[in-house]
Amino acid sequence: MSADDNNALVTEPHKGESVPTKQPRQYSTLLLAVVVIGGMFLTQLIKDGLHVSPKKEAPGLTRGDLVLNDETLPTELAGWTKTQFLPALEPEELPEGQWWWTHAWHYQQNPLAAIVAFDQADWAGWHELTVCYRATGWELTKRTVYDVSDIDSKNWRYVVAEFKKDTFERGILVFSEFYEDASPTLPFEFDLFAPRPDTGLEQRFRNRFTNAELADAETPNSEPGAHHERAVQCQVFVPYRQDLTTEMIESIISLHLESRTRFRNAWIKDKLHVSSSATNSHDESSKAQTQINQ
């Protein structure tokens, strides 16, 4: 399928919903759709090393997933302008064996185009999203965990990952997760460039598509006695070719922090029956960011 064919598929509104007012430029629509959909599909094909929840039900309302809409995120967010909304497919339209469910919004801040996504699947504990991007051909060059305190004084950490592909293509990913009870999911912490034993070609191939490489990583801590059914995921991905300025990176992070707060608030209101006024409504992007690991 050509790039033009893919663009036509991705930009077509789903069942008449949310016709975009303008289309994202550059190559973002094709690239981002492939990353979000294709990457998670590939990593789900090989289950070894993945944290999978016992809640093995079809995506959607039956599983208890949250249904979002275009208005979940505003037209203007953190200095970015919304250009398109891609609702999650109806459960019966999903490929057989697909357990994740993704709502996505496209945002523009010239010269950058971003996709903001809320992913629901059967992940129990931390889901290392960088593995999915690597499965689609991206090379992970940097991964940093940052610390931001939420309104309950719990540390809701997020990951900033940088990738490269081929000669010119690069991308930056910002993601974080929370459990069904709305408590933060803590990321794995590991040394990206630590030497690893030569495990042979077959094992290296398997590791590329699973979390096996994270086996020696520090397992995230959890509240004493806490039990969580599964985690859901918030992400922002931006492809680029020219170097990003510090201000651009900060703006991308702010887009993630503000969008994830809205996702979490929507979850709390719908699933935990707490009014939005009682949830975290402050601007996380204004908080100090403390580097945890690099």
Sine and cosine of phi, psi and omega as CSV:
sin_phi,cos_phi,sin_psi,cos_psi,sin_omega,cos_omega
0.00,0.00,0.71,-0.70,-0.04,-1.00
-0.98,0.21,0.22,-0.97,0.04,-1.00
-0.89,0.46,-0.61,0.79,0.02,-1.00
-0.90,0.43,-0.65,0.76,0.04,-1.00
-0.89,0.46,-0.67,0.75,0.00,-1.00
-0.91,0.42,-0.66,0.75,0.02,-1.00
-0.87,0.50,-0.64,0.77,-0.01,-1.00
-0.90,0.44,-0.62,0.79,-0.01,-1.00
-0.94,0.34,-0.68,0.73,-0.10,-0.99
-0.95,0.31,-0.58,0.81,-0.09,-1.00
-1.00,0.07,-0.11,0.99,0.01,-1.00
-0.96,0.28,0.81,-0.59,-0.01,-1.00
-0.88,0.47,0.59,-0.81,-0.01,-1.00
-1.00,0.09,0.92,-0.40,0.05,-1.00
0.81,0.58,0.63,0.77,0.12,-0.99
0.99,0.16,0.12,0.99,-0.07,-1.00
-1.00,-0.01,0.55,-0.83,0.31,-0.95
0.78,0.63,0.90,0.44,0.08,-1.00
-0.93,0.37,0.82,-0.58,-0.06,-1.00
-0.93,0.37,0.55,-0.84,0.03,-1.00
-0.99,0.15,-0.46,0.89,0.11,-0.99
-0.43,-0.90,0.43,-0.90,-0.09,-1.00
-1.00,-0.05,0.60,-0.80,0.11,-0.99
-0.89,0.46,0.56,-0.83,-0.02,-1.00
-1.00,-0.09,-0.11,-0.99,0.00,-1.00
0.91,0.42,-0.54,-0.84,-0.05,-1.00
-0.94,-0.33,0.31,0.95,-0.20,-0.98
-0.92,0.38,-0.65,0.76,-0.10,-1.00
-0.87,0.50,-0.77,0.64,0.01,-1.00
-0.88,0.47,-0.78,0.62,-0.11,-0.99
-0.89,0.47,-0.71,0.70,-0.09,-1.00
-0.94,0.35,-0.64,0.77,0.03,-1.00
-0.89,0.46,-0.65,0.76,0.01,-1.00
-0.90,0.44,-0.68,0.74,-0.04,-1.00
-0.90,0.43,-0.78,0.63,-0.10,-0.99
-0.92,0.40,-0.70,0.72,-0.08,-1.00
-1.00,0.08,-0.79,0.61,-0.07,-1.00
-0.91,0.41,-0.62,0.78,-0.05,-1.00
-0.90,0.44,-0.73,0.69,-0.02,-1.00
-0.93,0.36,-0.49,0.87,0.04,-1.00
-0.92,0.40,-0.71,0.71,-0.03,-1.00
-0.89,0.46,-0.69,0.73,-0.04,-1.00
-0.95,0.33,-0.40,0.91,0.02,-1.00
-0.98,0.19,-0.33,0.94,0.00,-1.00
-0.91,0.41,-0.50,0.87,-0.01,-1.00
-0.91,-0.42,0.93,-0.36,-0.17,-0.98
-1.00,0.07,-0.36,0.93,-0.09,-1.00
-0.85,0.53,0.75,-0.66,0.06,-1.00
1.00,0.05,-0.16,0.99,0.01,-1.00
-1.00,0.02,0.54,-0.84,0.07,-1.00
-1.00,0.02,0.95,-0.30,-0.08,-1.00
-0.91,-0.42,0.75,-0.66,-0.02,-1.00
-0.97,0.24,0.49,-0.87,0.09,-1.00
-0.93,0.37,-0.17,0.98,-0.03,-1.00
-0.98,0.19,0.98,0.22,-0.07,-1.00
-1.00,-0.07,0.97,0.26,0.02,-1.00
-0.85,-0.53,0.32,-0.95,0.01,-1.00
-0.90,0.44,0.57,-0.82,0.04,-1.00
-0.86,0.51,0.40,-0.92,0.03,-1.00
0.93,-0.37,-0.29,-0.96,-0.09,-1.00
-0.88,0.48,-0.55,0.84,0.00,-1.00
-0.86,0.52,-0.62,0.79,-0.01,-1.00
-0.99,0.12,-0.20,0.98,-0.06,-1.00
1.00,-0.06,0.33,0.95,0.01,-1.00
-0.95,0.32,0.40,-0.92,0.02,-1.00
-1.00,-0.01,0.79,-0.61,0.05,-1.00
-1.00,-0.07,0.85,-0.53,-0.02,-1.00
-0.94,-0.35,0.16,-0.99,0.02,-1.00
-0.62,-0.78,-0.01,-1.00,-0.05,-1.00
-0.83,0.56,-0.63,0.77,-0.09,-1.00
-0.97,0.23,-0.11,0.99,0.06,-1.00
-0.84,0.54,-0.60,0.80,0.08,-1.00
-0.90,-0.44,0.67,-0.74,-0.08,-1.00
-0.97,0.25,0.20,-0.98,0.02,-1.00
-0.89,0.46,-0.66,0.75,0.05,-1.00
-0.92,-0.39,0.80,-0.60,-0.04,-1.00
-0.57,-0.82,0.88,-0.47,0.06,-1.00
0.82,0.57,0.55,0.83,0.01,-1.00
1.00,0.08,0.07,1.00,0.03,-1.00
-0.96,-0.29,0.45,-0.89,-0.01,-1.00
-0.92,-0.39,0.79,-0.61,0.00,-1.00
-0.95,0.31,0.71,-0.71,0.00,-1.00
-0.88,-0.48,-0.31,0.95,-0.06,-1.00
-0.24,-0.97,0.51,-0.86,0.11,-0.99
-0.83,-0.56,0.75,-0.67,0.04,-1.00
-0.89,-0.46,0.98,-0.19,-0.02,-1.00
-0.93,0.37,0.36,-0.93,0.08,-1.00
-0.91,0.41,0.58,-0.82,0.05,-1.00
-0.91,0.42,0.46,-0.89,0.13,-0.99
-0.88,0.47,0.60,-0.80,-0.05,-1.00
-0.78,0.63,-0.62,0.78,-0.03,-1.00
-0.95,0.31,-0.22,0.98,0.01,-1.00
-1.00,-0.04,-0.14,0.99,-0.04,-1.00
-0.97,0.25,0.52,-0.85,0.10,-1.00
-0.87,0.49,0.52,-0.85,0.01,-1.00
-0.87,0.49,0.74,-0.68,0.01,-1.00
1.00,0.02,-0.03,1.00,0.04,-1.00
-1.00,0.07,0.84,-0.55,-0.08,-1.00
-0.93,-0.36,-0.07,1.00,0.05,-1.00
-0.99,-0.12,0.38,-0.93,-0.08,-1.00
-0.65,-0.76,0.87,-0.49,-0.16,-0.99
-0.84,-0.55,0.77,-0.63,0.24,-0.97
-0.97,-0.24,0.66,-0.75,-0.07,-1.00
-0.67,-0.74,0.55,-0.83,0.05,-1.00
-0.78,-0.62,0.68,-0.73,0.09,-1.00
-0.99,-0.16,0.70,-0.72,0.03,-1.00
-0.78,-0.62,0.46,-0.89,-0.04,-1.00
-0.79,-0.61,0.70,-0.72,0.20,-0.98
-0.57,-0.82,1.00,-0.09,-0.15,-0.99
-0.76,0.65,0.73,-0.69,0.14,0.99
-1.00,-0.08,0.30,0.95,-0.13,-0.99
-0.98,-0.21,0.52,-0.85,0.13,-0.99
-0.82,-0.58,0.70,-0.72,-0.08,-1.00
-0.78,-0.63,0.44,-0.90,0.19,-0.98
-0.90,-0.43,0.73,-0.68,0.07,-1.00
-0.93,-0.35,0.79,-0.61,-0.09,-1.00
-0.72,-0.70,0.55,-0.83,0.14,-0.99
-0.88,-0.48,0.90,-0.44,-0.12,-0.99
-0.93,-0.37,0.75,-0.66,0.07,-1.00
-0.83,-0.55,0.75,-0.66,-0.02,-1.00
-0.51,-0.86,-0.53,-0.85,-0.01,-1.00
-0.89,-0.45,0.60,0.80,-0.02,-1.00
-0.98,0.20,0.78,-0.62,0.10,-0.99
-0.96,-0.29,0.91,-0.40,-0.10,-1.00
0.99,0.10,-0.24,-0.97,-0.12,-0.99
-0.92,0.39,0.74,-0.67,0.11,-0.99
-0.95,-0.30,0.91,-0.41,-0.07,-1.00
-0.99,0.16,1.00,-0.08,-0.12,-0.99
-0.91,0.42,-0.43,0.90,0.00,-1.00
-0.88,0.48,-0.47,0.88,0.03,-1.00
-0.89,0.46,-0.63,0.78,0.00,-1.00
-0.90,0.43,-0.66,0.75,0.01,-1.00
-0.93,0.38,-0.62,0.79,0.03,-1.00
-0.91,0.42,-0.52,0.86,0.01,-1.00
-0.92,0.38,-0.33,0.94,0.02,-1.00
-0.99,-0.16,0.18,0.98,0.11,-0.99
0.96,-0.26,-0.03,1.00,0.04,-1.00
-0.98,0.18,0.66,-0.75,0.08,-1.00
-0.99,-0.14,0.84,-0.54,0.00,-1.00
-0.98,0.22,0.85,-0.53,-0.04,-1.00
-0.94,-0.33,-0.37,0.93,-0.01,-1.00
-0.37,-0.93,0.64,-0.77,0.03,-1.00
-0.61,-0.79,0.85,-0.53,-0.05,-1.00
-0.77,-0.64,0.72,-0.70,0.07,-1.00
-0.98,-0.18,0.77,-0.64,0.00,-1.00
-0.89,-0.47,0.37,-0.93,-0.10,-0.99
-0.90,-0.44,0.80,-0.59,0.11,-0.99
-0.72,-0.70,0.76,-0.65,-0.01,-1.00
-1.00,0.08,0.74,-0.67,0.05,-1.00
-1.00,0.01,-0.10,-0.99,-0.13,-0.99
-0.92,0.39,-0.39,0.92,0.01,-1.00
-1.00,-0.02,0.20,0.98,0.01,-1.00
0.90,0.44,0.40,0.92,0.14,-0.99
-0.99,-0.16,0.57,-0.82,-0.04,-1.00
-0.99,0.12,0.93,-0.37,0.05,-1.00
-0.99,-0.17,1.00,0.01,-0.08,-1.00
-0.97,0.26,0.44,-0.90,0.07,-1.00
-0.70,-0.71,0.37,-0.93,-0.05,-1.00
-0.93,-0.37,0.71,-0.71,0.16,-0.99
-0.92,-0.39,0.87,-0.50,-0.03,-1.00
-0.84,-0.54,0.62,-0.78,0.02,-1.00
-0.89,-0.46,0.63,-0.78,-0.07,-1.00
-0.75,-0.66,0.29,-0.96,0.18,-0.98
-0.62,-0.78,0.43,-0.90,0.02,-1.00
-0.51,-0.86,0.74,-0.67,-0.02,-1.00
0.85,0.53,-0.57,-0.82,-0.12,-0.99
-1.00,0.01,-0.64,0.77,-0.17,-0.99
-0.91,-0.42,-0.44,0.90,-0.14,-0.99
-0.97,0.26,0.75,-0.66,0.10,-0.99
-0.67,-0.74,0.31,-0.95,-0.01,-1.00
-0.47,-0.88,0.45,-0.89,0.07,-1.00
-0.81,-0.58,0.73,-0.68,-0.06,-1.00
-0.85,-0.52,0.75,-0.67,0.11,-0.99
-0.83,-0.56,0.82,-0.58,-0.04,-1.00
-0.52,-0.86,0.42,-0.91,0.08,-1.00
-0.38,-0.92,0.17,-0.98,-0.12,-0.99
-0.62,-0.79,0.34,-0.94,0.14,-0.99
-0.60,-0.80,0.40,-0.92,-0.02,-1.00
-0.99,0.15,0.14,-0.99,-0.01,-1.00
-0.89,0.46,-0.40,0.92,0.06,-1.00
-1.00,0.03,0.16,0.99,0.05,-1.00
0.97,0.23,0.07,1.00,0.07,-1.00
-0.98,0.19,0.53,-0.85,-0.06,-1.00
-0.91,0.42,0.57,-0.82,0.15,-0.99
-0.99,-0.11,0.79,-0.61,-0.08,-1.00
-1.00,0.06,0.72,-0.69,-0.04,-1.00
-0.94,0.33,0.39,-0.92,0.23,-0.97
-0.90,0.44,0.54,-0.84,0.11,-0.99
-0.86,-0.52,0.85,-0.52,-0.02,-1.00
-0.46,-0.89,0.36,-0.93,0.01,-1.00
-1.00,0.06,0.93,-0.36,-0.06,-1.00
-0.87,0.50,-0.57,0.82,-0.12,-0.99
-0.96,-0.27,0.26,0.97,0.05,-1.00
-0.92,0.40,0.64,-0.77,0.00,-1.00
-0.90,0.43,0.62,-0.78,0.00,-1.00
-0.85,-0.53,0.57,-0.82,-0.02,-1.00
-0.91,0.42,0.48,-0.88,0.05,-1.00
-0.97,0.24,0.96,-0.27,-0.09,-1.00
-0.99,-0.14,0.11,0.99,0.02,-1.00
1.00,-0.04,0.37,-0.93,-0.10,-1.00
-0.87,0.49,-0.71,0.71,-0.06,-1.00
-0.89,0.45,-0.70,0.71,-0.02,-1.00
-0.93,0.37,-0.59,0.81,0.04,-1.00
-0.90,0.44,-0.60,0.80,0.04,-1.00
-0.91,0.42,-0.68,0.73,0.02,-1.00
-0.90,0.43,-0.67,0.75,-0.02,-1.00
-0.88,0.48,-0.55,0.84,-0.04,-1.00
-0.89,0.46,-0.48,0.88,-0.09,-1.00
-0.96,-0.28,0.11,0.99,-0.03,-1.00
-0.69,-0.72,-0.02,-1.00,0.06,-1.00
-1.00,-0.01,0.26,0.97,-0.06,-1.00
-0.86,0.51,-0.52,0.85,0.00,-1.00
-0.93,0.37,-0.26,0.97,-0.02,-1.00
-1.00,-0.10,0.16,0.99,-0.10,-0.99
-0.87,0.49,-0.53,0.85,-0.01,-1.00
-1.00,-0.05,0.06,1.00,0.00,-1.00
-0.95,0.31,0.38,-0.93,0.05,-1.00
-0.93,0.36,0.84,-0.54,0.01,-1.00
-0.95,0.31,0.74,-0.67,-0.02,-1.00
-0.85,0.52,0.63,-0.78,0.05,-1.00
-0.97,0.26,0.37,-0.93,0.03,-1.00
-0.71,-0.71,0.35,-0.94,0.05,-1.00
-0.87,0.49,0.64,-0.77,0.01,-1.00
-0.82,0.57,0.80,-0.60,0.05,-1.00
0.98,0.20,0.00,1.00,-0.06,-1.00
-0.97,0.25,0.61,-0.79,0.07,-1.00
-0.77,-0.64,0.80,-0.61,-0.06,-1.00
-0.85,-0.53,0.72,-0.69,0.03,-1.00
-0.94,0.35,-0.78,0.63,-0.04,-1.00
-0.29,-0.96,0.13,-0.99,0.03,-1.00
-0.87,-0.49,0.47,-0.88,0.12,-0.99
-0.88,-0.47,0.30,-0.95,-0.25,-0.97
-0.78,-0.62,0.67,-0.74,0.06,-1.00
-0.88,-0.47,0.71,-0.70,-0.02,-1.00
-0.53,-0.85,0.42,-0.91,0.16,-0.99
-0.73,-0.68,0.75,-0.66,0.06,-1.00
-0.78,-0.62,0.71,-0.70,-0.01,-1.00
-0.75,-0.66,0.89,-0.45,0.13,-0.99
-0.99,0.10,0.49,-0.87,0.02,-1.00
-0.36,-0.93,0.24,-0.97,0.04,-1.00
-0.82,-0.57,-0.64,0.77,0.07,-1.00
-0.99,0.12,0.42,-0.91,0.00,-1.00
-0.85,0.52,0.62,-0.78,0.06,-1.00
-1.00,0.04,0.65,-0.76,0.10,-0.99
-0.99,0.15,0.24,-0.97,0.06,-1.00
-0.86,0.51,-0.62,0.78,0.00,-1.00
-0.91,0.42,-0.62,0.79,0.04,-1.00
-0.89,0.45,-0.71,0.71,0.00,-1.00
-0.89,0.45,-0.68,0.73,0.03,-1.00
-0.89,0.46,-0.60,0.80,0.01,-1.00
-0.93,0.37,-0.62,0.79,0.05,-1.00
-0.91,0.42,-0.68,0.73,0.04,-1.00
-0.89,0.45,-0.68,0.73,0.01,-1.00
-0.88,0.48,-0.62,0.78,0.04,-1.00
-0.87,0.49,-0.66,0.75,0.04,-1.00
-0.92,0.39,-0.73,0.69,-0.07,-1.00
-0.89,0.46,-0.65,0.76,-0.01,-1.00
-0.96,0.28,-0.61,0.80,0.00,-1.00
-0.95,0.32,-0.63,0.77,-0.02,-1.00
-0.92,0.39,-0.56,0.83,0.06,-1.00
-0.89,0.46,-0.66,0.75,0.03,-1.00
-0.93,0.37,-0.61,0.79,0.06,-1.00
-0.89,0.45,-0.72,0.70,-0.02,-1.00
-0.91,0.42,-0.65,0.76,0.03,-1.00
-0.89,0.46,-0.66,0.75,0.03,-1.00
-0.90,0.44,-0.63,0.78,0.03,-1.00
-0.90,0.44,-0.73,0.68,-0.02,-1.00
-0.88,0.48,-0.69,0.73,-0.02,-1.00
-0.91,0.41,-0.66,0.75,-0.08,-1.00
-0.99,0.10,-0.67,0.75,-0.13,-0.99
-0.99,-0.11,-0.53,0.85,-0.05,-1.00
-0.96,-0.28,-0.03,1.00,0.08,-1.00
0.83,0.55,0.72,0.69,0.07,-1.00
-0.90,-0.43,0.72,-0.69,-0.02,-1.00
-0.91,0.42,0.49,-0.87,-0.03,-1.00
-0.88,0.47,-0.43,0.90,0.00,-1.00
-0.93,0.37,-0.34,0.94,-0.01,-1.00
-1.00,-0.09,-0.05,1.00,-0.01,-1.00
-0.99,-0.12,0.01,-1.00,-0.05,-1.00
-0.95,0.30,0.95,-0.30,-0.01,-1.00
-0.93,-0.38,0.07,1.00,0.00,-1.00
-0.98,0.18,0.27,-0.96,-0.03,-1.00
-1.00,0.05,0.95,-0.30,-0.04,-1.00
-0.92,0.40,-0.45,0.89,-0.10,-0.99
-0.91,0.41,-0.28,0.96,-0.01,-1.00
-1.00,0.06,-0.11,0.99,-0.03,-1.00
-0.99,0.14,0.42,-0.91,0.03,-1.00
-0.91,0.41,0.60,-0.80,0.00,-1.00
-0.94,-0.34,0.85,-0.52,-0.05,-1.00
-0.95,-0.31,0.83,-0.56,-0.01,-1.00
-0.95,0.31,0.76,-0.65,-0.01,-1.00
-0.98,-0.18,-0.74,0.68,-0.12,-0.99
-0.48,-0.88,0.52,-0.86,0.04,-1.00
-0.65,-0.76,0.00,0.00,0.00,0.00
